[in-house]
Amino acid sequence: MKYRNPTPTVDVILQCNSKILMVKRKRDPFKDQLSLPGGFVNEGETIENAMKREAMEETSLEVEPIEILGAYSDPRRDPRKHTMTVVFVGIIVHGSPMAGDDAGSIEWIDLADIESKQFAFDHHMILRDYKKWKTSGGTFWSTKRRND
Amino acid sequence: MKYRNPTPTVDVILQCNSKILMVKRKRDPFKDQLSLPGGFVNEGETIENAMKREAMEETSLEVEPIEILGAYSDPRRDPRKHTMTVVFVGIIVHGSPMAGDDAGSIEWIDLADIESKQFAFDHHMILRDYKKWKTSGGTFWSTKRRND
């Protein structure tokens, strides 16, 4: 018997002053929409290394994890199949942001402006949770009770 | 092309006074060793629901997630295949602990005694991280630099 499981992905939040680094998606799903840098975790690779690899591929930046913001696994978060993501808060340790092969372009968005924008997947929820994390800490998951 | 990914699992830390609830494993790997309650995440199921389901199956307890302690994905953590786990800190909301079908027996271990004990998988590291979390918070992953 073959069990089926969600497919693990990773994402990273990189903040510089009031700005968050996003990538414009080159491909469907959510083509041309903004998402956090991230992607699938390969077998044999830790999630933290997957996060660093994806950040490098998509933004040309060397990043390091600082904390885990949360783990999001709502089956509807990706129209292709059931995925789950571990979201890291990271820091840029080297490089200048530049769109890589996997990203159409990169864009710095102001954290104050997220309510007026659309994002791929559940990244709107993740950015809201990050704002909350900045003031009160904590960790987050898809069905966590939120008071707003 | 078929990509291969780590298989997601969940675990939960349940503390009552100074004691942590562990289950004695009925099956290999790590047969007869102590592990945190947990198991594989099914497709279509959130990780938090997987955690609640596994806690119920293994300990007969209804639990709720409080925080995420970390996400551990060292490819060597499970001898069967590459797994990753999201570890929740939970609270017991209903029931009395009783070994379920999937667990040989349950055991409360003192958090002060973990250094003298052996645990399945990387649960020794996870329990150490939990002790740290109790005093200083934070989140954890397999290759995080630890100062001890």
Boltz contact constraints between the chains, C-beta under 6 A:
constraints:
  - contact:
      token1: [A, 4]
      token2: [B, 43]
      max_distance: 6.0
  - contact:
      token1: [A, 5]
      token2: [B, 7]
      max_distance: 6.0
  - contact:
      token1: [A, 5]
      token2: [B, 8]
      max_distance: 6.0
  - contact:
      token1: [A, 5]
      token2: [B, 41]
      max_distance: 6.0
  - contact:
      token1: [A, 5]
      token2: [B, 43]
      max_distance: 6.0
  - contact:
      token1: [A, 6]
      token2: [B, 8]
      max_distance: 6.0
  - contact:
      token1: [A, 6]
      token2: [B, 41]
      max_distance: 6.0
  - contact:
      token1: [A, 6]
      token2: [B, 43]
      max_distance: 6.0
  - contact:
      token1: [A, 7]
      token2: [B, 5]
      max_distance: 6.0
  - contact:
      token1: [A, 8]
      token2: [B, 5]
      max_distance: 6.0
  - contact:
      token1: [A, 8]
      token2: [B, 6]
      max_distance: 6.0
  - contact:
      token1: [A, 8]
      token2: [B, 8]
      max_distance: 6.0
  - contact:
      token1: [A, 8]
      token2: [B, 84]
      max_distance: 6.0
  - contact:
      token1: [A, 41]
      token2: [B, 5]
      max_distance: 6.0
  - contact:
      token1: [A, 41]
      token2: [B, 6]
      max_distance: 6.0
  - contact:
      token1: [A, 43]
      token2: [B, 4]
      max_distance: 6.0
  - contact:
      token1: [A, 43]
      token2: [B, 5]
      max_distance: 6.0
  - contact:
      token1: [A, 43]
      token2: [B, 6]
      max_distance: 6.0
  - contact:
      token1: [A, 43]
      token2: [B, 82]
      max_distance: 6.0
  - contact:
      token1: [A, 44]
      token2: [B, 75]
      max_distance: 6.0
  - contact:
      token1: [A, 44]
      token2: [B, 82]
      max_distance: 6.0
  - contact:
      token1: [A, 46]
      token2: [B, 73]
      max_distance: 6.0
  - contact:
      token1: [A, 46]
      token2: [B, 142]
      max_distance: 6.0
  - contact:
      token1: [A, 46]
      token2: [B, 143]
      max_distance: 6.0
  - contact:
      token1: [A, 47]
      token2: [B, 71]
      max_distance: 6.0
  - contact:
      token1: [A, 47]
      token2: [B, 73]
      max_distance: 6.0
  - contact:
      token1: [A, 48]
      token2: [B, 141]
      max_distance: 6.0
  - contact:
      token1: [A, 48]
      token2: [B, 143]
      max_distance: 6.0
  - contact:
      token1: [A, 67]
      token2: [B, 139]
      max_distance: 6.0
  - contact:
      token1: [A, 68]
      token2: [B, 71]
      max_distance: 6.0
  - contact:
      token1: [A, 68]
      token2: [B, 139]
      max_distance: 6.0
  - contact:
      token1: [A, 71]
      token2: [B, 47]
      max_distance: 6.0
  - contact:
      token1: [A, 71]
      token2: [B, 68]
      max_distance: 6.0
  - contact:
      token1: [A, 71]
      token2: [B, 86]
      max_distance: 6.0
  - contact:
      token1: [A, 73]
      token2: [B, 46]
      max_distance: 6.0
  - contact:
      token1: [A, 73]
      token2: [B, 47]
      max_distance: 6.0
  - contact:
      token1: [A, 75]
      token2: [B, 44]
      max_distance: 6.0
  - contact:
      token1: [A, 82]
      token2: [B, 43]
      max_distance: 6.0
  - contact:
      token1: [A, 82]
      token2: [B, 44]
      max_distance: 6.0
  - contact:
      token1: [A, 84]
      token2: [B, 8]
      max_distance: 6.0
  - contact:
      token1: [A, 86]
      token2: [B, 71]
      max_distance: 6.0
  - contact:
      token1: [A, 139]
      token2: [B, 67]
      max_distance: 6.0
  - contact:
      token1: [A, 139]
      token2: [B, 68]
      max_distance: 6.0
  - contact:
      token1: [A, 141]
      token2: [B, 48]
      max_distance: 6.0
  - contact:
      token1: [A, 142]
      token2: [B, 46]
      max_distance: 6.0
  - contact:
      token1: [A, 143]
      token2: [B, 46]
      max_distance: 6.0
  - contact:
      token1: [A, 143]
      token2: [B, 48]
      max_distance: 6.0
